[in-house]
Amino acid sequence: MPAYTRTIVNKDNFTDATELKDLDNVGRSLVAIRDLKPGDVVLREKPLLQYLLRPTCRSSLSPYYSKRLWNEIVVIVLDEEKHVSDKVADAKSVIQFPGADIENGDGKNENDVANERGTDDQSILTESNSSFCPGVPASMLAYLEISPPPYWHPIKSTKQLPTKNELDFFYFPDPSDDHTWSTHPTITLIHNVCRRAIDTIREFSHLLPADLSCFVLKIYSNAHTVALTHTRTVPTHPHRRDRRDRAAANLSDAASDHNVWGSAGFATHIRPTIALMSWSSKFAHSCTPNMFARFNPTTGELVFTIVRPLSSGDLLEASYLPEDDAVIGGLICGSTESRRDRLWSYKFFLCRCARCEAWDRSRGMACPSCAPESAIVLRRGGLCPGNSTDLNPTPWRCLRCREFFPLTAFPFITSGQERRVESVLMAFSAELRDQKPRPSVTQMMETYLVGMLAERDPQRTIPQGHWTYAQIHLLLALYHLRVFPGYFGRALAMSTGKIERGLEEAVVYLRWLDGVVWVGRENGEGGAGNAMAAFFAGWKIAKEMIWMVDEEIAVKKVVVITDEKDDVASDSDYVTGGTTTPSLSANITTTPAADPSQEQILRPLPASWALHVEYLETIIRDRWLPLLRDVFGEGPGVVTSGEAQDEAVVHEIAMGEMVPFLEKMRKVKGLR
């Protein structure tokens, strides 16, 4: 094993399981040198370099930040971005540097925040539309830590910064080695920004353009975006508290200050952080990876766990794309073309993994020839980035009648409606991820989304095989199961049928995840799906279903009070009990309470709920629980201390939420 291993936590296991090889298709990558099984931890690594993606003040993570310096870099980036081709400088919600899609950390973009605060800060409004902010400015500031200005007073720090030899370990697309990179729009932009910054900004004047642009390209090619939770535990200066209180007043919404969402909090927030890892960057990418990556914020480690059995010599694969449904072009939302666009634009390679070379099952169209309700037309692969024409005139094929079709047969795509629908759904998704969604948006959500599903114009009808059809049902399910009951109460949601509709919509989304993301292939085809990505995407709506079912079947708790001095029963002998929204540390147990004086009374489910809840039971019992037990073990007691927190959280999901739910449903069925 070469040098540069100071960031590896589990060195013995890592060197025993992996080997670095130069491969034809993927370059220098790690392969397994022994058989590996699900649950094996291949790598636990700490960052070689770590910095905030969107700094707001000077700190240990951003020691050279200043508002003036940040704005000067942003102005250059925005000016250069005007000259980038439309394919790369597209709408921010479609493709952008990983991490910029986290936006403001609270689900709203800077434009929304600025409007709510009543400010007219044009730099923020302009920056929010950029595909390269804050990625490029943040990486340029980070390089000042490695090569500080000679006139700058030395900053005392205990951090061990990467050496030149350690940075040389990382790949980057070098136009001097391959002249074809000189025409890549992103590389051209980065080179121009670095050159102009060195010419016009004093803090960068001591640097060479090649050194600065090389570092930025290495960040884009190799770094991971992680989310750090920042919590204030010590009271700050009174003047700062006053400023936060005034900001809270400006952000408040009179229509929702006293609803279920509560007020906007300032004590805890998410800080998107860039982490450059020496060996985590040596895993090959796949859109159906055989490893699951997770970041442990407590230990600061990125952990890679095997999710499928591997043999000696197999390529170790991770995903460079977001594994959630927050952006288009990740493992959940988007098509093969959107994933390839994202990887080509910001990771500088054309993905040819099994999923991208197979039928694009996330972009199914209705067949123009046979039964459109049951037949799905798919395309194998997608357009290569940079190509505006397709060499195959009929790339689409119906899986039922086997007929081929050109792209012009599908006006949903050619009219631009596909892109418009995707943008709307991402905007609604960002609103629902916010801790305090705006009533002005959520109250129009149901009408707008139902109207999209009801369209019958061929140019506007959303195909049932398209990923946006499933995403609409997810958003409607979240609205009917969480938003509407939160605003208007569960009783009204029950009486108007909102909850039943939400359960039905949730099942549509879960079926899509299971058939498209989990399985990921047609019958008779090889390859594998994305089980972990499907689970975490599905759990978001499944926990809402479980909570709603629990609210319906749990009537009350009977408490029998025995008073030796007074045998007369009082009204206090029967106390109506309620339940709260379950969390990852839910206190539901799988065994009866030890105290015989307390017992929970259950009642049958409404008949109209039965099929939807039974499907959830099937998914949990046959899919999710076996997966979690294979990958994470039976519980937190079987893992090492460095992984204990991650495994404990997943264990709470499985044993604290899923298993009790299955046990309750077994008891409820006995009441019928």
N, C-alpha and C positions, 0 to 999 in steps of 0.2 A: 504494500500500500504506500503511495507517495506521501510526501509531507503535507502540511496544511491541514492537520487533523485536530487542531486545538479547539475547534468548535464542536466536535463530535462528543456527545455524552456517553453513548454506548459503543465505545471503540471496539471492544472485543467482539461483540455480536455483529457489528457492521463489517469488520474485516473478515469475519468467518463466513458471512453470507453473500458478500458482493465482490465484484471485480470490475474495474474500469477498462473498457475496451473501445477501440475505434471501429465503428460499424459503418457500412456503406450508406444505409438509408438515413440514419439518425445522428451520425457523427459520434463523438466521444460520449459514451453513455455507460451506465452501470447495468450489469447483468448478474443474475443469481448464479452462485457456484455450488449451491446445494439445494435440495428440495425444500420448499417453503410452504407452509399451510396457513389458512386464514387465522388471523390473530397474532401472527409473528410480527414483532416490531423490528423493522429493518434498520431504521435510522431515527435517532433523537439528536437534534442539532440546535445549537444556539446561534444567533446571528453573528456574522463577522462584522457587519455594519448595520446600524439601525437609526432611522431618522423619521421625523413626522412628515407625512405627506402634505398636510395643510397646516403649517405652523401659524400661530397667532401672536406669539411673543417669543422673546429670546429665552432659551432654556437649555438644559443639559443635552436635550435631543436636537435642539436647533440653536447652537451657540452663536451663529453668525447671522441670524435672522434680524432684519429690521423692516419696517413697513416700507420705507423708502427704497431699500434694495430689492425687496420682493416686487414692488410695483414696476421698477425699472426693467426687471427681467420679464415680467408679464407683458409689458408694452412691446418688447422685442418679439416675444413668442407670438403674440396676436398679429403683429405686422407680418411676420414670416408666414403665418398660417394662411393668410389671404392668398398666398401664391401656391398653396398645396392643392393638389387635385381634389375634386369633389368627392372622390371615392374614399379618401382618407379623412378629409375634414368634413365628414358627414355629421348628421345630427348626433348630439352627445349621447343620447339614449341608445344608439345603435352600436357604435364601436368607439372605444376610447381606451386610454391607458388604464390597466387594472388599478383600482383604488380611487380613481376620479369618479367612478360610478357610485362610490359610497357617499358622494356629495358632501353634505354638511354634517354628516354623522347622525342626523335626526330624521332623514328621509326627505327633507326638502332641499331644493337647490338654492343657490345664493340669491337668485332673482326673487324667489318667494320670501326669503328671510328679509331681504332688503326692503321689499314692499311692505311687509308686516311691521317693520321697524319704522317705517315712514321716512327712510333715508333716500337720498338721490345719489348714492355713490356709484357713479357710472363705471368705475374700474371693476367693481364687483359684478355688476350686471353684464359687462362684456366678458369678463373672465369665465362666467358660468356657461357661456356658449362655446368654450374652447374644448377641443379634443386633446390638447397637450398641456393644459393647465389643470391641476397643479403639478403634473408629473415632471415636466422639464425644469421649471424653477426650483422645485424641491430638491431634485438631484444635483443641480448646479450649486445650490447652497451647501449640500452635504459634502461636495468635493472640497470646499474651503476648509473643512475640518482636516482633510488629508494633506492639503497643500495651502496653508493659511497665508494671507498677505504678509510680506516681510515687515511692514510697518505696524502691523496689528499687535497689540499687547498680548503676550501668550496667555491662553485660557487654561486655567488649572483644571485638570480632569483626570479621573481614575480610569477612564475608558482606554482599552487597548485598541488602537486604530489599526486597520489593515495595512500591511506593508505592500511595497510595489510588487514583490514576488507573489504575494497572496492574491493581489488583484490580477496579475497576469494569468492566474489559473482559470479565469472566466473567459468564455467565448464572447465575441461581438462581431457583427458584420463589418468587415474592413474593406472599403473600396480599393485600397492599395493592393490587396490580395486578389480580389475579384471585382473587376471593373463594373460588373452588372449592378452592384450595390450603389453605384454613384447615381443611378437614376431612381432609386427608391425614394418616394416622397418623404417618408418619416426621417430617413437618414439625412436627406438633403436639408430638411428643416433643422434638425439638431446641429448639423455642421454650421449652418448659417447663423443660428442663434448663438452658438458658442463663439464664433468669430466676432460677431457684432458686440457681444457682451465684453469680450476682452478689449475691443477697440474703444468702447464708450463708458464702461463702468470701472471705476478705480479698483474695487475689490478683486476684480478678475484680471487686471492688467499684467500681473506677473506670470500668468499661465500661458501655455502654448495651446493653440486651438485644437491640435490633434489630441493632446492629453485630456482636455476637458470633454471634448465630444466622445472620446473613447470611453471615458467613465460613464457618461450619460447613456451611451448605447449598451454598456455592460449592465447597467441598472435595468433598462428596458428588457434586455434579453434574459436576465437571470433572476431578478429580485422577486420576492413574494410580497403581497400586500396583506397585512394582518391587522386586526382590530384590537387595540388596547383599551381597556376600561379605566377611566381616570375618575377617581372619587376624592373629593376634598374631605379630609378628616380633621383638619385643624382650622379653626376660624381664621379667615383672612382679615386684612386691615379693614376698619369700619368704612372707609371711603370706597373700598372695592365692593363691600357688601351693599352699600347704597347704590352703586352703579348697577350691580346685578339686579337689585330690586326694581330700579327704574326700567331696566331692560325687560324684566318680567312683566311689568305693567304695560309696556308697549306691545309685548307679544301676546298679551291676554286676549281672549275672545269672549265677549259677554254672553254669547249664545251657548258656550260650552264650558265656562269656568267651573260650573257646579255639576257637570255630568259625570258619567262613569270614567271618563278618561283622566279626570283630575287636571291639575294645573301643570304647566311646563316646569320641569325641575332643572336646577342648575348644579346639584350636588354631584351627579354622575353623568358622564357622557363618554361616547366612544371616540377614540382618537385613531384614525387610519394611519398606519405606520408601515414604512417600507423596510423590509428585512432582507439583507443580502446574505445568502447562505452558500458556503463553499461547496458542499456535497449535495444539498437538496436540489441544486441547479443541474446536477449531472444525471438526474432521472429523465428518461425520454418522455415526451408528451403522448398522451392518448386521450381521445374523447370517450373511451371505455377503459379507464385505468384499472390496473390490477392492484393498486395500492390506494389507501385512503389517507389523506393528509389533514392534520388538524393542529392548531396552534394552542399551546397551553400558556395563557397569559401569566399564570402564577410563577412558573419556572422559566418562562421565556423560551420555550423549546418548540420546534416544529417536529411533529411526530408522524412517521410514515408506517402504516400498518397494512399487511397483506390481507386482501379480501377474497382472493381466489387461489386455489392450489397452483403452485408453480413448480416446474422442474428445473434441474440444474441446466444452465445455459439460456434460460428464458430472460427476455428483456424486462427490466423493472420499469413500470410505467406509472407516472403521476399525471395529474391534469394541470395545465397552465391556465385553464379557464375557470371562471367562478362556478362553484358547485351548487349554487342556489338559484332562485328564480328572480334575482334582483335586476339582472341586465339581459339584454338580447345578445346572443352570441356566447352564452354559457352552456353548461351541460343540460339545463332544463329548458330554457326559453330560447327560441331561435331555430334556424335551419342549418344545414351543412354549409351553405354559402356564408351565413353570418358568422359561424365559427371560424371558417377559413379566412374570412376577411379580417376578423379580429386578430388571429394568430399571424397572418401575413403582415398586417400593418404595424403590430406592436411587439411581435416576437420573431418576425423576419424569417418565417419558413412556411411552406405549404404543407398543411396537414394531410397525410395519406394514411391515417389510422384505419382500422377495420370499419369503424362507424362512418367515417367520411367517405370511404370508398363504396359503401353498401347503399341500399335504397334509403333515401332520406325520409324516414317514417314520421318526422315532425312536420312535414310540409305536404301532406297528402291532399290531393285535389279530387273533386267528384268527377267520375268518368262521364264524358259527354256521350258515349255510345250506349252503355248498358245501364243498369239500375243505379242512379246517382246516390241513393240513400245508403246502399250497401257496398258499392264498388269504390275502391280508392286507387287513384292514379299516383304513382310515385316516380321520383327521378333518382337515378343512381348517381351518387356524388353531387357535385355542384360546380358552378363556374369557377375556374381558377382566378384568384385575385389578379386584377389588372387586365383581364380579358373581357371585352365587351361583347364578343360573339361566341357562339357555341359551335364547335366543329361538328357535333351531332345534331342534325336538323330535327330529329324526333326523339329527344332524350327521355320523354315521359312515357310510362307504360302502365296500363291497367292490370292489376293483379288478378282480375276476374276474367275479362274477355281477352287479355293478353295483347290488346291492340296498342300501338305506339302513337304518340301525339306530340305536336310541336308546342312550344311555349305559348304561341298565340291562341291556343285552344282554351286558355285559362285567363279570362279578363280580370279576375280578382288580383292577379299578379301584374299583368301588363298595364292596367289602369292606374296603378299606384295605390290601390285600396289596401293591399297587404301592408305596405309601409305605414300608412295612416293608422290602421287598426293597431299595429304593434306599438306605435308611439303613444296612442291613447291608453292602452293597457299598462304600459310601463309607468305612465303618469299616475294612474289610479293605484297601481301597486306601491309606488313610493308614498302615496298619501296614507295607505293603510298600514305601512310599516312605521309611520310616524307615531310617536307616543301620544300625540294629541292631534288627530286628523281634523281638518277644518270642516265644520258642518256645511259650508257652502259647496264643498266638493262631494262629501259623502251623501248628502241628501239628493243629489242628482245622479248618483252612481247607478242605482238600480234602474231607473228609467232609461238612462243612456245605454247601459249594457244589454238590457232586454231588447231595446230597439235594434241594436246591432245584430242580435241573434234572429230577430224577426224579419230582417231584410230578405227580399226575394228577387231583387234586381241581380242578374248574373254578375255584374261588376262589383256588387257590394255584399253578396251572400258569402258568409264565412263557411268554408268547407268543414265538415265534421272531422276530417282527417288532419286538419291544420292545428298546430300547437296553440294558436290563438283561441280556437274554440274551447279547448280545455282550460286555458287561462281565464277566459271570461267566466266559466263556471266556478273556478276557484274564487274569483273576486266576488261573484254573487253569493257564494256560500259563506264567505267571510262576512259579507254585509248582513245576510239573513241570520247567521248564527251568533255574530258578535256585535256588529255596529248597531243594527236596529234594536235588539234587546237592550243594548247599553243606553241608547237614547230614550226609548219609549217604554221599556220594561218587558220582561219576559211574558207576562200575561197577555199583553196586546200582541206580541209576536206569535204566541200560540193560537190565539183566537183568529188571527188573520192568515194563518197558514204559512207564515214566514219561516218558521223553524223546519217544518216538513219540507218546504222547498229547498231550504239550505242543506238539509241532509241529502236530498236527491242530487243537488248540484255538486256536493262534495264527492258523492260516489262517482259521478261522471269524471271528475278530475282524478280520483284515485284509480279508476279503471284505465285512464289514459297513461298515468305514470307506470302502472303495472305492465301494460301492453307495449308501450313505446320506449320508456326509459329503463325500466327494470329488465325486460326481456331484450329489447334492442335489436331484434332481427326477425326476419320472416321464417316460417317453417321450412326446414331443410337447409337453411343457411348456417354457416359457422359464425363464430364470434361470440361476444358476451355483451351484457348490458351494464347499466350503471346502478347497481343495487343500492349502494350507500346514498347516492344522490337522490334516487327515487324515495328512499326512506325518509331522509331529512325534509325533502319537499312535501311529502305526504303527511308527515307528523304535524306540520303546521296547521293543517285543517283537521286532522284526526283528533288532536287534543281538544279542539272546539266541539267536535261531535261527542267525544267522551264526556266532556263537562255538561253538555246539554242533556245527554241521556241520563247522567247521574242526577241532574236536577229534577228530571221527570220521574225516575223510579224510586228515589229516596224520599219517603214521605216525612218521617219524623223519627226521633229517638225517644223511646219510652224509658223514663228513669223512675224506678221504684224506690221510694224513700221509706225506710223503716225507722220509726221513732218509738223507742221502748216506753217513753213517758206518755205518749199520746198516740193511740191506735187509730185515730180518726183521720181518714184520708183527706187531703186538701187539694185544691185545684193545682197546686204546684207539683203534684205527683206526676203530671203529664206535661212535659215541656216540648214544645214544637222545636225541632232542630232544623237548621239550614246548612247548606253547603256553600263553599266558596270555590272560586275558580282554581282548579288544581295547578300546581307548579311542578317543577322538576323534583322538588322535595316534598311531594304530596304525602300526607300522613295516612293514606288508605293502606290497610294491611290485608293480607290474604288469609289470615286466620281469624277466628272469632275472638272478640275481646275477652281478656282474662276475667274482667268483672262481670259476673252473671246478672247484675242488676241493670245492665245497659245493653240494649239490642237495637239494631237498626232495622226498621220496617221497610220492606220493598213492595212495590206494586208493579203490575205488568206494564209493558210498553204499549203505546197506542198501536193499533193494528197497522196503520198506514206507515209507521216507522220501521216495521219489522224487516223488510227486505233490505233497506239501507243499512241498518245496524248489523244485520247478519253478514253483509259484505265486508263491513269494517272488521267484524270478528274474524272472518276468513283471512283477510290480509294480515292482521296482527298475528294470528295463530300459525299460518302456513308460510308467511314471508318474513315479517319483521323480527319476530322473536328468534327464529332460528338464525337469522343473519347476525343479530346483535350478540347472540351467544357464541357464534363462531368467531366473530371478530374481536369482541371485547371480553369474552369469558362469562362465567356465571355471576360474577360480582366483583366489587372493588377489592376484595380480599386476595384475589389471585394475581394481582399485578404489582409491579414495583412502585416505590414511592413516587418516582418522577412522573408516572402515568396515572397515579391514583385519582387525581381530581377529575380528569377526563372520563375515566372508566366509571367513577362514582356517579357522574351526571348521567351517563348513558344507562347505568344500572338503575338509577332512579326512574328513568323513563320506562324501562322494561318492567322492573319489579314493583315500582311504586305507582305506575299508571296502567300499563297494558295488562299485566297479570291480574290485578284486582278487577279491572274492567271485565275480563273474560270470566272471572269467578262470579261476579255479580250477574252477568248475563245468564250464566248457567242456573243460578238460583231463580232469576226472573222467569226463565222458561218453565221452571217447575211450578210456577203459580198459575199457568194457563189452564 
